[in-house]
Amino acid sequence: MTDIDHFYFDKEEPVKGCLLALKNIIQTYNKEFISKWYYKLPCFMYENKLFCYLWVDKKTQFPYIAIGRGVEIEHPDLVQGNRTFVKLLYINPNEDIPINKIYQIFDMALKLYK
């Protein structure tokens, strides 16, 4: 297995299923997104630039989508914290994934790349 495969399959449920679903949701949103192991993160690149990546919060164990150039986006569900480039969208692995919300944020982010 590759490093990117290990990232997804080494997790316990329900986090593993949530991350795999998020991967599918991201790739379905735009067929031009390239999944890549970059900086030891499962990233999704758009036109050779970081669009987003997936990770799991160490404290809450909630998966999140880190939106590249997210600091340029205003959305009430995005968390910046002390980050200077990305904002995070936390996903509760025990609830339905908010696909429409994800796509709404992706629509805002994609405009920054054009």
N, C-alpha and C positions, 0 to 999 in steps of 0.2 A: 504494500500500500504506500501511496505517496504521503508526504507531509500534510497536504490539504485533506486527504481522505482520513488520516489519523485525527485531524482536528474535529471532524464531524462524528466519526464513529467511536472515538474514545470517551464520549460523554455518556452520562446516564440519562434515561428517560425521566421526565418529558423534555429535557433540554435538547437531547439529540434529535428527536423528532421535530422540535420547533426550529432548530438550526437548519435541518434538511428542508423543511417547508419554506423557510425564509430564502434559502439558496434558490429554490425553484421559483418562488415569487419574484425574486430579483431578476433571474434569467428570463422569465416570461415577460417581464415589463419591457425589456429591450433586448432583442436578439443580437445587437451589436456589443453588448457587455461581454467582456472576456473575464472568465474566472481565472485568478492567478494567485499563487502563493508568493506574497510580496512582503518584505519586512517581517517574516514569520507570522503573517496574517492571511486569512482567506479574503482576498480583495476582489473587487469587480471593477475592471478598468473600462473606460470609455475614451476612445480615441487616444490611447496610450496614457491617459491620465486617471488618477485614482478617483473613482466615483463614490464608492462606499466599501466598507468592510464589515465583517461580522466578528463579534467577540462575546464573551460572557463576563458579567460583572463578578468580581471576586467575592464581594460582600453578600449581594442578594442572590447570586447564581442565576440572574435573569439574562438571557441573551439580549444583545442590542445590535442595531444597525448604526454604524458611525458614518455619517454623511460627509463626504469630502466637500470642502467649501461650505460646510454647513453653517459656519459663523456668518455667512452672508444671507442666510435664510431666517425669516421670522415665522415661527410656528409654535403654538403654545405647548406642544408635546415634545419639542426638541430641548435637550439639556446640554448646555455648554460647559458648565463648571469652569475649570481653569484652562480649558483647551483653547488653542489659538487658530486651529484650522477646521476641526470637525465639531459637529454637534451629534448627540446620541439620541436615538429613539429606542427606549426600552420596550421589550416585548415580554409580557407575562406568559410563560410557557404553559400555564394551566388554564388559559383562556383562549378564545378564538383569536386568531391573528387578524389585526385590523388592516386588511389588504387595501381598502379604499384610502385609508389614511396614509399608508406607505406610498401608494401611487401618487397621492396628492403632493406629498413632500418630494418625491422623485421628480414630478413635473416641475416643481419650483427649482430644484437643483439642476435639472437638465438644461434649463434656460441659461444657467451660468456658464455652460460649456459651449454655447453657440455664439 
